Amino acid sequence: MITKHEIIVQLYKHKGVEVVYGEEDGTFTAARSDGTIIPIDQNAVDAEFSRQEYKNDRWQEYPSIEDQLDYIYHNGIDKWKTDIVDPVKAKYPKPE
């Protein structure tokens, strides 16, 4: 699953962000490993999270890893892609 913590690291990695404090539904603080606070744009974080939220939707929709491996064992990779992967990707497409 993608989290806002991960989004902040993605957006601010170029500024050296390594640590993010805060709750998923609240305000965040980003910092370098030396403790230097890096200001973040919460609107940018929220927008990027919304853009990548399809990952969470897909994660929740897919069967467990065990069930998918069992399906592959009994039906093969091609059938797994057709029956399990493709419908979920169609339901939650990756934004352009």
C-alpha positions as CSV (number, residue, x, y, z in Angstrom):
1,M,0.0,0.0,0.0
2,I,1.1,3.5,-0.7
3,T,1.1,5.9,2.3
4,K,1.4,9.7,2.6
5,H,4.7,9.1,4.3
6,E,6.0,7.4,1.2
7,I,4.6,10.2,-1.0
8,I,6.4,12.8,1.1
9,V,9.7,10.9,0.7
10,Q,9.1,10.6,-3.0
11,L,8.4,14.3,-3.4
12,Y,11.1,15.6,-1.2
13,K,13.9,13.0,-1.5
14,H,15.9,15.5,-3.6
15,K,15.9,17.7,-0.5
16,G,17.3,15.0,1.6
17,V,14.1,13.9,3.5
18,E,14.7,10.6,5.2
19,V,12.3,10.9,8.2
20,V,8.6,11.7,8.2
21,Y,6.5,12.3,11.4
22,G,2.7,12.5,11.6
23,E,-0.4,10.5,11.1
24,E,-1.9,9.5,7.8
25,D,-4.9,11.8,8.4
26,G,-3.1,14.7,9.8
27,T,-0.2,17.2,9.4
28,F,3.3,15.9,8.6
29,T,6.8,17.0,9.4
30,A,9.6,15.9,7.2
31,A,13.3,16.0,8.2
32,R,16.7,15.0,7.1
33,S,18.6,12.4,9.1
34,D,20.5,15.2,11.0
35,G,17.1,16.6,12.2
36,T,16.8,19.5,9.9
37,I,13.1,20.2,9.2
38,I,12.1,20.4,5.6
39,P,8.9,22.3,4.9
40,I,6.3,20.4,2.8
41,D,3.4,21.4,0.7
42,Q,0.4,19.4,2.1
43,N,-1.7,20.2,-1.0
44,A,1.0,18.7,-3.2
45,V,1.2,15.6,-0.9
46,D,-2.6,15.2,-1.0
47,A,-2.7,15.6,-4.8
48,E,0.1,13.1,-5.4
49,F,-1.5,10.6,-2.9
50,S,-4.8,10.9,-4.8
51,R,-2.9,10.3,-8.1
52,Q,-1.3,7.1,-6.7
53,E,-4.3,5.9,-4.7
54,Y,-5.1,3.4,-7.4
55,K,-2.3,1.3,-5.9
56,N,-4.2,0.9,-2.7
57,D,-7.4,0.1,-4.5
58,R,-5.6,-2.6,-6.5
59,W,-3.9,-4.0,-3.3
60,Q,-7.2,-4.4,-1.6
61,E,-8.9,-6.0,-4.6
62,Y,-6.3,-8.6,-5.4
63,P,-6.6,-12.0,-3.6
64,S,-3.9,-13.0,-1.1
65,I,-0.5,-14.0,-2.4
66,E,-1.2,-17.5,-1.3
67,D,-4.4,-17.7,-3.3
68,Q,-2.7,-16.1,-6.4
69,L,0.1,-18.6,-6.3
70,D,-2.3,-21.5,-5.9
71,Y,-4.2,-20.1,-8.9
72,I,-1.0,-19.9,-10.9
73,Y,-0.1,-23.5,-9.9
74,H,-3.5,-24.9,-11.0
75,N,-4.2,-22.6,-14.0
76,G,-0.9,-21.2,-15.3
77,I,0.4,-17.6,-15.6
78,D,-1.5,-16.6,-18.6
79,K,-4.9,-17.6,-17.1
80,W,-3.9,-15.8,-13.8
81,K,-3.1,-12.6,-15.8
82,T,-6.4,-12.9,-17.7
83,D,-8.7,-13.8,-14.8
84,I,-7.1,-12.0,-11.8
85,V,-4.7,-9.2,-12.8
86,D,-6.3,-7.7,-15.9
87,P,-9.8,-7.2,-14.4
88,V,-8.3,-5.4,-11.3
89,K,-6.1,-3.2,-13.5
90,A,-9.1,-2.4,-15.7
91,K,-11.2,-1.5,-12.7
92,Y,-8.5,0.7,-11.2
93,P,-6.4,2.0,-14.1
94,K,-3.1,3.8,-13.6
95,P,-3.6,7.5,-14.2
96,E,-1.7,9.1,-17.1
